[in-house]
Amino acid sequence: MDGRQLTVGRSLVKLLPVPSRMRYAPDEGDVAVSCTNLQIILAAIDSLHEYIARKAAEIQRTDARLRGLEIFNRRQRDLIRNAARHPGRRYSVAEHRRCHEISYETARSDLIGLVNRDLLSVVQQGRGKKMTFLPKPHLEERLGAMGTHGLDRLH
């Protein structure tokens, strides 16, 4: 064990409350275990930072692609942003209606418009044929393709 690991271990002990410090006198084995645990924690923190940076970049790319497409209304843009962040989430006409305080017809039209643009898929459930909408896979790439050649699709 090198001196650096021992110093880190002693520094960790200094963080303990005074009564615990008096009972705990680490030997080199304890310090090695503490250092290993610390390395695991630091690696987990690094992974979390990488995940957050990756997700932030995805959100920025989605927002940039949406800004370049004037074919969506504000409500549709909000739903696309949400779907990009939560790809497994399901949407309903009633939920979209409540969220934006709009009529049933407007909410349904917004969602069907996104189905027609190949961003959502629709699943009909039950006797009343209640529609549930799911984001299509690779939503961000689909938006990118729209920016280059998908503007002529129906709204």
KAUR-V452804 format. One record per helix or strand of 2 or more residues. SS is the DSSP state (2 for helix, 1 for strand). FROM is the first residue (numbers start at 1). TO is the last residue. If there is no record, write none. Layout:
ss=SS from=FROM to=TO
ss=SS from=FROM to=TO
This chain:
ss=2 from=3 to=15
ss=2 from=18 to=23
ss=2 from=28 to=67
ss=2 from=74 to=85
ss=1 from=90 to=92
ss=2 from=93 to=100
ss=2 from=104 to=116
ss=1 from=120 to=125
ss=1 from=130 to=135
ss=2 from=139 to=150
